[in-house]
Amino acid sequence: MLRSIFLSICLISFSVHAQSLADLDFGTESTLDIVTWNIENFPKNGQNSIDYVAQIVEAIDADFIAIQEISNQTAFQQVVNNLSDYNGFLESTDFDGLALMYKPDVLEINNIYRIYSEPVYWNAFPRAPMVIDVTYNNQKLFIINNHLKCCGDGTLNLSDNDDEETRRYEALNLLKTYIDLNLPNENVILLGDLNDELSDIPSNNVFQNLIDDSTNYLFTDYDIALGNSNNWSYPSWPSHLDHIAITNELFDEFALSDSSIETIKIDDYLTGGWSEYDENVTDHRPVGLKLSLDSNLDVNTYAKNDVIEFFNYPNPFKTETTFSFKNLIGDIEIKVYNVLGQTMYTSSRIKGPSNFKWHSNNIQEGIYIAKLFLDNNEIATIKIMVSK
């Protein structure tokens, strides 16, 4: 009996470590695949790091990778030169290291520029955010790459301008202001090593103003942040620090079945596991978003959200919320989906009233998408948050 147990353990161990980077898979041909990845002080271990990163990028096969913490421009260019399907961009390594890799056959870079780069903003942004204007499948998107201030004690002290949490809080509010004022009707993806946790209580949560504006913003990785620590992007602490947020123009697309978000656990595909990955590559795992986009994105999204008023209150909520919409003539229906696009709730046909109370007793904590249907046609979409 003991011999059988020993053999079983050996076989399980072998099956785990038998995986290699050749087995790693992320990108697909049917989705826009976007990754954020802090590659710690690259190249962390000289030529080894250069070789590892080139192999990992090829294996992940993403369309766009937003990168933080590149410290050697020559080493970065060596990686790009080793990848026939990718172009790269690195403006500076001086106290910055923001970079990107992308597939020019899949998307087009229209413009790259910095925001909040003036000295008055250096406290909030030790590294000025990089805005990348891209076109994918005949659609324009704006991807904002960030590496916010690190560290802190977990407590947000707004009376102390040098408090690390306060600096991140200010940075995120400035980013929200920029998007609200300059990109109000654009498809925006805000990502990077944001160096804080989405799961903090509201009084200490540097993301709270974005979380509260659930009509316009969605952290696609919110469920990861609230879930098992095995799936977090920074195992050394452990914590989940690398995030991807989208604006409401992309809510519908994220709710589609082909769209998804995940932490890419590269260490699972290395013989030496986490120790090998940490020694040769970085202490952060990449976080990847797959978005199913079609060429009619702009028309469909704007028409639905501009014409129909649809919201819920309170939001976030624990077990009960009220959906509100204007009086509509016809068969009205509300459906609630999780972030994987699975249907979690479908209302009975609603006739007449402009308010509908929903009890979410059997729904787990997390972010969901609520859709309003009229005569079986989807007419409006909102993000809702269940907080137990």
C-alpha positions as CSV (number, residue, x, y, z in Angstrom):
1,M,0.0,0.0,0.0
2,L,2.8,2.5,0.9
3,R,4.6,1.6,-2.3
4,S,1.4,2.4,-4.3
5,I,1.0,5.8,-2.6
6,F,4.7,6.6,-3.2
7,L,4.3,5.7,-6.9
8,S,1.2,7.9,-7.1
9,I,2.9,10.9,-5.6
10,C,5.9,10.4,-8.0
11,L,3.5,10.3,-11.0
12,I,1.7,13.4,-9.9
13,S,4.9,15.2,-9.3
14,F,6.2,14.2,-12.7
15,S,3.0,15.2,-14.5
16,V,3.3,18.7,-12.9
17,H,6.9,19.3,-13.8
18,A,6.7,17.6,-17.2
19,Q,5.1,20.7,-18.5
20,S,7.4,23.1,-20.4
21,L,7.1,26.5,-22.0
22,A,6.1,24.6,-25.2
23,D,2.8,23.7,-23.4
24,L,2.1,27.3,-22.4
25,D,-0.8,28.8,-24.3
26,F,-2.7,32.1,-24.0
27,G,-3.4,34.1,-27.2
28,T,-6.1,33.1,-29.7
29,E,-6.8,34.2,-33.3
30,S,-10.4,35.2,-32.4
31,T,-9.7,37.6,-29.6
32,L,-7.6,40.7,-28.9
33,D,-5.1,39.4,-26.4
34,I,-3.6,42.1,-24.1
35,V,-1.1,41.3,-21.3
36,T,0.4,43.5,-18.5
37,W,3.8,42.3,-17.2
38,N,6.3,43.7,-14.8
39,I,9.6,42.2,-15.8
40,E,11.6,43.0,-12.7
41,N,14.7,45.1,-13.3
42,F,15.1,43.5,-16.7
43,P,17.5,41.7,-17.5
44,K,17.4,40.4,-13.9
45,N,19.9,37.6,-14.6
46,G,21.7,38.8,-17.7
47,Q,21.5,36.7,-20.9
48,N,19.4,34.1,-19.1
49,S,16.7,36.7,-18.6
50,I,16.8,37.7,-22.2
51,D,16.5,34.1,-23.4
52,Y,13.7,33.3,-21.0
53,V,11.6,36.4,-21.8
54,A,11.9,35.8,-25.6
55,Q,10.7,32.2,-25.1
56,I,7.8,33.3,-22.8
57,V,6.6,36.0,-25.1
58,E,6.5,33.6,-28.0
59,A,4.7,31.0,-25.9
60,I,2.1,33.4,-24.5
61,D,1.4,34.6,-28.1
62,A,-0.4,37.8,-27.1
63,D,-1.2,40.6,-29.5
64,F,-0.1,43.3,-27.2
65,I,2.1,43.2,-24.1
66,A,2.4,46.3,-21.8
67,I,5.7,46.0,-19.9
68,Q,7.1,47.7,-16.8
69,E,10.6,47.9,-15.3
70,I,12.9,47.5,-18.3
71,S,16.3,48.7,-17.2
72,N,18.5,47.9,-20.2
73,Q,17.4,49.2,-23.7
74,T,19.9,46.9,-25.5
75,A,18.7,43.8,-23.8
76,F,15.1,44.7,-24.5
77,Q,15.9,45.2,-28.2
78,Q,17.7,41.9,-28.2
79,V,14.4,40.2,-27.1
80,V,12.5,42.0,-29.8
81,N,15.0,41.0,-32.5
82,N,14.6,37.4,-31.5
83,L,10.8,37.5,-32.1
84,S,9.9,37.6,-35.7
85,D,6.2,38.3,-35.0
86,Y,6.7,41.3,-32.7
87,N,7.8,44.9,-32.8
88,G,8.8,46.7,-29.6
89,F,8.9,50.2,-28.2
90,L,11.0,51.5,-25.2
91,E,11.4,55.3,-24.9
92,S,13.6,55.4,-21.8
93,T,15.0,53.4,-19.0
94,D,15.8,56.3,-16.7
95,F,13.6,55.8,-13.6
96,D,10.9,54.5,-16.0
97,G,11.2,51.3,-17.9
98,L,7.7,51.4,-19.5
99,A,7.7,49.5,-22.8
100,L,5.5,47.4,-25.1
101,M,5.6,44.6,-27.6
102,Y,3.0,44.1,-30.2
103,K,2.2,42.2,-33.4
104,P,2.1,44.6,-36.3
105,D,0.2,42.1,-38.4
106,V,-2.6,42.2,-35.9
107,L,-2.8,45.8,-34.7
108,E,-1.5,49.2,-35.7
109,I,0.1,51.7,-33.4
110,N,-1.3,55.2,-34.3
111,N,0.4,57.2,-31.6
112,I,2.3,56.9,-28.3
113,Y,2.5,59.7,-25.8
114,R,2.9,60.5,-22.1
115,I,0.5,62.2,-19.7
116,Y,1.1,63.8,-16.3
117,S,4.9,64.1,-17.1
118,E,5.3,67.6,-15.7
119,P,7.2,68.0,-12.3
120,V,4.0,68.9,-10.5
121,Y,2.8,65.4,-11.0
122,W,6.0,63.5,-10.1
123,N,4.8,62.7,-6.6
124,A,1.8,60.9,-7.9
125,F,3.6,59.5,-10.9
126,P,7.3,58.6,-10.5
127,R,6.8,57.1,-14.0
128,A,4.5,59.1,-16.3
129,P,1.7,57.0,-17.8
130,M,2.2,55.9,-21.4
131,V,-0.8,56.1,-23.7
132,I,-0.9,53.9,-26.7
133,D,-3.4,54.7,-29.4
134,V,-4.0,51.5,-31.4
135,T,-6.3,50.2,-34.1
136,Y,-7.5,46.6,-34.0
137,N,-10.0,45.1,-36.4
138,N,-11.0,48.6,-37.7
139,Q,-11.5,49.9,-34.2
140,K,-9.6,52.4,-32.1
141,L,-8.5,51.6,-28.6
142,F,-6.5,53.5,-26.0
143,I,-4.2,51.4,-23.8
144,I,-2.7,53.3,-20.8
145,N,0.4,51.6,-19.4
146,N,1.3,52.4,-15.7
147,H,3.8,51.5,-13.0
148,L,2.6,53.3,-9.9
149,K,4.5,54.0,-6.6
150,C,5.3,50.8,-4.6
151,C,5.2,49.9,-1.0
152,G,3.3,51.3,2.0
153,D,1.7,50.1,5.2
154,G,-1.7,49.2,3.8
155,T,-3.4,52.3,5.3
156,L,-4.5,55.2,3.1
157,N,-3.6,58.5,4.9
158,L,-4.9,61.3,2.8
159,S,-3.4,63.9,5.2
160,D,0.1,62.8,4.3
161,N,1.2,63.6,0.7
162,D,4.2,61.3,1.0
163,D,2.1,58.3,2.1
164,E,2.6,55.6,-0.6
165,E,-1.1,54.7,-0.6
166,T,-2.0,58.4,-1.0
167,R,0.3,58.8,-4.0
168,R,-1.4,55.8,-5.7
169,Y,-4.8,57.1,-4.8
170,E,-4.0,60.5,-6.3
171,A,-2.5,58.8,-9.4
172,L,-5.6,56.7,-10.0
173,N,-7.9,59.7,-9.6
174,L,-5.8,61.7,-12.1
175,L,-6.0,58.8,-14.6
176,K,-9.8,58.7,-14.1
177,T,-10.0,62.5,-14.7
178,Y,-7.9,62.2,-17.8
179,I,-10.1,59.5,-19.3
180,D,-13.3,61.2,-18.3
181,L,-12.3,64.5,-19.9
182,N,-10.2,63.4,-22.9
183,L,-11.5,59.9,-23.8
184,P,-15.2,60.0,-22.7
185,N,-16.5,57.9,-25.6
186,E,-13.4,55.8,-26.4
187,N,-12.5,52.2,-25.8
188,V,-10.0,52.5,-23.0
189,I,-7.9,49.9,-21.3
190,L,-6.1,51.0,-18.1
191,L,-3.5,48.5,-17.0
192,G,-0.1,48.0,-15.4
193,D,1.7,47.3,-12.1
194,L,-0.7,49.4,-10.0
195,N,1.0,48.2,-6.8
196,D,-2.1,47.9,-4.7
197,E,-4.9,45.5,-3.9
198,L,-8.5,45.8,-5.2
199,S,-9.7,43.8,-2.2
200,D,-8.8,46.5,0.4
201,I,-11.7,47.9,2.5
202,P,-13.1,51.1,1.0
203,S,-11.4,53.4,3.5
204,N,-8.0,52.1,2.5
205,N,-8.8,51.3,-1.1
206,V,-6.8,53.5,-3.6
207,F,-9.1,52.3,-6.4
208,Q,-12.3,53.2,-4.6
209,N,-13.4,56.1,-6.9
210,L,-13.0,53.9,-10.0
211,I,-14.8,51.0,-8.3
212,D,-17.7,53.3,-7.2
213,D,-18.1,54.5,-10.8
214,S,-19.3,51.1,-11.9
215,T,-21.3,52.6,-14.7
216,N,-18.1,53.6,-16.5
217,Y,-15.3,51.4,-15.2
218,L,-14.7,47.7,-14.6
219,F,-11.6,46.0,-13.2
220,T,-11.7,42.8,-15.2
221,D,-9.5,41.0,-12.7
222,Y,-11.6,41.9,-9.7
223,D,-12.7,38.3,-9.1
224,I,-9.0,37.2,-9.3
225,A,-8.2,39.7,-6.6
226,L,-11.0,38.4,-4.3
227,G,-10.2,34.8,-5.1
228,N,-7.6,32.1,-4.3
229,S,-4.1,33.5,-3.6
230,N,-2.7,30.8,-6.0
231,N,-4.0,33.0,-8.9
232,W,-2.5,36.3,-7.7
233,S,0.2,38.1,-9.7
234,Y,2.7,38.7,-6.9
235,P,3.2,35.4,-5.0
236,S,6.2,36.6,-3.0
237,W,4.0,38.7,-0.7
238,P,1.4,37.2,-1.7
239,S,-0.8,39.8,-3.2
240,H,-2.5,40.7,-6.5
241,L,-0.9,44.0,-7.8
242,D,-1.2,43.9,-11.6
243,H,-4.6,44.9,-12.9
244,I,-6.5,45.5,-16.2
245,A,-9.5,47.9,-16.1
246,I,-11.8,48.7,-19.0
247,T,-14.3,51.5,-19.7
248,N,-18.0,50.9,-20.3
249,E,-17.6,50.9,-24.1
250,L,-16.1,47.5,-23.7
251,F,-18.4,45.9,-21.1
252,D,-20.5,44.0,-23.6
253,E,-17.4,42.6,-25.3
254,F,-15.9,41.4,-22.0
255,A,-19.2,39.6,-21.2
256,L,-19.0,37.5,-24.3
257,S,-18.1,33.9,-23.9
258,D,-14.7,34.2,-25.8
259,S,-13.5,37.0,-23.5
260,S,-11.7,36.1,-20.3
261,I,-9.1,37.3,-17.8
262,E,-6.4,35.3,-16.1
263,T,-3.1,35.4,-14.3
264,I,-0.6,33.5,-16.5
265,K,1.3,31.2,-14.2
266,I,4.5,30.8,-16.1
267,D,6.2,29.2,-13.1
268,D,3.9,26.1,-13.6
269,Y,5.7,25.5,-16.9
270,L,9.2,25.6,-15.6
271,T,11.0,22.6,-14.1
272,G,12.3,24.6,-11.2
273,G,8.9,26.2,-10.6
274,W,8.7,29.6,-8.9
275,S,12.3,29.7,-7.8
276,E,13.5,29.3,-11.4
277,Y,11.1,31.9,-12.6
278,D,11.9,34.4,-9.8
279,E,15.7,33.9,-10.3
280,N,15.8,34.3,-14.0
281,V,12.7,36.4,-15.1
282,T,10.8,38.4,-12.5
283,D,8.8,38.4,-9.3
284,H,5.5,39.3,-11.0
285,R,3.3,37.0,-13.1
286,P,1.7,38.5,-16.2
287,V,-2.0,39.2,-16.2
288,G,-3.8,38.6,-19.6
289,L,-7.1,39.8,-21.0
290,K,-8.8,38.2,-24.0
291,L,-11.4,40.5,-25.6
292,S,-13.8,39.4,-28.3
293,L,-14.2,42.4,-30.5
294,D,-16.1,42.9,-33.8
295,S,-15.9,45.7,-36.3
296,N,-19.3,47.1,-35.2
297,L,-18.2,47.7,-31.6
298,D,-18.6,51.5,-31.6
299,V,-22.0,51.6,-33.2
300,N,-23.6,48.9,-31.1
301,T,-22.2,50.1,-27.8
302,Y,-22.9,53.8,-28.1
303,A,-26.4,53.3,-29.5
304,K,-27.5,51.2,-26.6
305,N,-25.9,53.2,-23.8
306,D,-26.8,56.7,-25.1
307,V,-30.5,56.0,-25.7
308,I,-31.5,53.9,-22.7
309,E,-31.2,55.0,-19.1
310,F,-30.5,51.8,-17.1
311,F,-28.9,51.7,-13.6
312,N,-29.1,50.0,-10.3
313,Y,-28.9,51.2,-6.7
314,P,-27.2,50.6,-4.4
315,N,-24.1,49.5,-6.2
316,P,-22.1,47.8,-4.8
317,F,-24.6,45.9,-2.7
318,K,-24.8,42.8,-0.5
319,T,-28.0,40.9,-1.2
320,E,-30.5,43.3,-2.8
321,T,-30.5,46.0,-5.4
322,T,-33.1,47.8,-7.5
323,F,-32.7,48.1,-11.3
324,S,-34.2,51.2,-12.7
325,F,-35.1,52.0,-16.3
326,K,-37.5,54.3,-18.2
327,N,-41.0,53.0,-18.9
328,L,-40.8,50.8,-21.9
329,I,-43.5,49.3,-24.0
330,G,-43.1,45.6,-24.7
331,D,-41.7,42.6,-22.9
332,I,-38.9,43.6,-20.6
333,E,-36.3,41.2,-19.2
334,I,-33.1,41.5,-17.1
335,K,-30.3,39.0,-17.3
336,V,-27.2,38.9,-15.1
337,Y,-23.9,37.4,-16.3
338,N,-20.6,36.7,-14.6
339,V,-17.4,38.0,-16.1
340,L,-17.0,34.7,-18.0
341,G,-20.2,35.4,-19.8
342,Q,-22.2,32.7,-18.0
343,T,-25.9,33.5,-17.2
344,M,-26.4,33.7,-13.5
345,Y,-30.0,35.1,-13.4
346,T,-32.9,35.7,-15.8
347,S,-35.9,37.6,-14.6
348,S,-39.5,36.8,-15.5
349,R,-41.1,39.0,-18.1
350,I,-41.5,42.5,-16.7
351,K,-44.4,44.7,-17.9
352,G,-44.9,48.3,-17.0
353,P,-42.9,49.3,-13.9
354,S,-39.6,51.2,-14.3
355,N,-38.1,49.6,-11.1
356,F,-37.3,46.0,-10.5
357,K,-35.9,44.7,-7.2
358,W,-33.4,41.8,-7.4
359,H,-32.3,39.5,-4.5
360,S,-28.8,38.1,-5.1
361,N,-28.8,35.7,-2.1
362,N,-27.3,32.8,-4.1
363,I,-24.8,34.9,-6.0
364,Q,-21.1,34.9,-4.8
365,E,-19.2,38.2,-4.2
366,G,-17.8,39.6,-7.4
367,I,-18.4,41.7,-10.5
368,Y,-21.3,40.9,-12.8
369,I,-22.8,42.3,-16.0
370,A,-26.5,43.2,-16.0
371,K,-28.3,43.5,-19.4
372,L,-31.7,44.9,-20.2
373,F,-33.7,43.3,-23.0
374,L,-36.8,44.7,-24.8
375,D,-38.8,42.2,-26.9
376,N,-35.7,39.9,-26.8
377,N,-33.4,42.6,-28.0
378,E,-30.5,43.8,-25.8
379,I,-30.8,47.5,-25.3
380,A,-28.6,48.4,-22.3
381,T,-25.7,47.1,-20.2
382,I,-24.3,48.0,-16.8
383,K,-21.7,46.6,-14.4
384,I,-22.9,45.6,-10.9
385,M,-20.9,44.5,-7.9
386,V,-21.9,42.1,-5.2
387,S,-20.0,42.7,-2.0
388,K,-20.9,40.2,0.8
